[in-house]
Amino acid sequence: GGAGIQADLKTFSALGTYGLSVITALTAQNTRAVTAIHDVPPAFVRAQLDAVFDDIEFAAVKIGMLSRPEIIDAVADRLHRHGARNVVLDPVMVAKSGDRLLRADAVAALKERLLPLATVITPNLPEAAVLLDLEQARDEAGMIDAAARLRELGPQAVLLKGGHLDKGAESIDVLADGAAPLTLAAPRIATENTHGTGCTLSSAMAALLARGLSLRNAAREAKAYVSAAIRVAHRLNVGHGHGPVHHFHALWREEEGR
């Protein structure tokens, strides 16, 4: 329950928005590993998207794990057909445990079909390296360059996550939106409870854009929300691997966290 669609819905609720879900894949996973992936048939993905878009007013769309080209095509087709706006794409490729979630043949489809539809993409450094077919950025200057290169692939903006940098007292992210690069810094927190951080950040971006924040203000507030969720994640006691962040840290009293 710490990553994927469950993390998305928790984040939406914590940030004052109402979330709806379209399931593209089921995973058997815990805080230690992903043990199986079951893809939803593309036709059923289209049916879910049509059911939501035909009935409910929406202000933003968050896209997570899409493991097959056929599913990417289905999502891209429906986003275009229904005029989706504030599209936040988290190009999920590898789980926190190291398990590969995105098939190699899906990378090209993701770049061709979905990146041009995205308002903002939120890759981490390994995912950015795969998308660019380049070595992983190793410092802030490299991140700024990588974010600019990613933006050339079609999204309006790129929020590049720097949690994989090996050094520094701060964890930095970089936003490239066509203006001067925006660097977002927060103290690096020594913890194993980082399951679902990427899902949570991208969902926070979607929720805040839906509420009318500008891209830069949404990035700032999303970073602050995730940092706080990591900082108090020790209040939870979930699993024996990479535990989840505390999505409801601002709503639960400390003695209730379990």
Summary of the structure (lengths in Angstrom):
residues: 258
radius of gyration: 17.1
end to end distance: 13.5
largest distance: 48.2
contacts: 863
relative contact order: 0.15
helix: 42%
strand: 16%
